[in-house]
Amino acid sequence: MHRNDRIQIDPDVCHGKPMIRGTRVPVSVIIGSLAAGMDRAEIEAEYDLTVDDIQAALQFANERMMQGSFRARCLLTVILAEPLLR
């Protein structure tokens, strides 16, 4: 399965936010958890995900950033989280 096949966007599920297919876990929760310092094993256990799910979320977020299709709110989150990553 291609990693992006793991991501679904359905307007009837969680207001159309990108989610891991078959779950109600938004990509933003995975990215936010990593930014907050959780490691992959913690995220897998907390949200019942696989390594491939987490990789798909990262790939999806990266593709959206490269395309420029992100909201200013996402950029603000990255800027505010940056000191925590040092």
N, C-alpha and C positions, 0 to 999 in steps of 0.2 A: 504494500500500500504506500503510495506517495505520501509524504508527510502532510501536505496540504489537504489530502483526502480526510485527514483526521479533524479538520476544522470545518464547522458548519455555521452558516449564518442564516437564521430562519426568523423572519419578523414575528412569528408566533411564539418564539422561545426567548425568554429574557430580553424582550424589546429589540431583537435583532442583533444583539452583541455577538461577536465571534466567540464560539464556544468549542470545547473539545466534543467531538461527535459522540452521542450516546450518554453525555453527562450534562450537568447544568453548571459546569465550571468554565467561566469566561477566560479567554486568553489574558485579559487584563489582570485577573487574580493571580495567574501563574507568573506573569512578568512582575507584578507588584510584590509577590512573595519572594522571588529571587532578589529583587531590589532591596527588600527589607532584611535580607541576610539568610533566608531559609536555603538549605541546600536541596539538591534534587531528591535525595532520599526522604527528606522531611516532607517535601511537596507530594511525592508519590504516596506516602503514608497518610498524610492529612486529607488529600482529595481523591484517594483511590485511583491514581493515574499511573501510567507507565512512563518509562524513560522516553519512548517514542512520542507520547503525548506532549511531554515537556519540550522536546526538540521541535515538534510541529508548531507549538505556540511561539517558540523563539524564532523559528523560520518565518512564520506568518507575520510576526511583529517586524522583523527585519525587512521583509518584502514590502510591507506597507510604508515603512520609513523610507526605503529606497525610492518608492513611487511618489513619495510626498503626500500620500493620502492619510494623514493623521491630523488630529485636532490639536489646537494650541494647548488644550488642557493636558494632553499626553506629553507634549514637550515641556510644559511647566513641571509636571511630575518628575521627569527625568532630571531637569535642572535642580529641583529641590532635593532629589534623592542622591545627586552626585557626591556631596560631601560624605554621605554615609558609605559610599563605595570605596573611599580612599583608605 
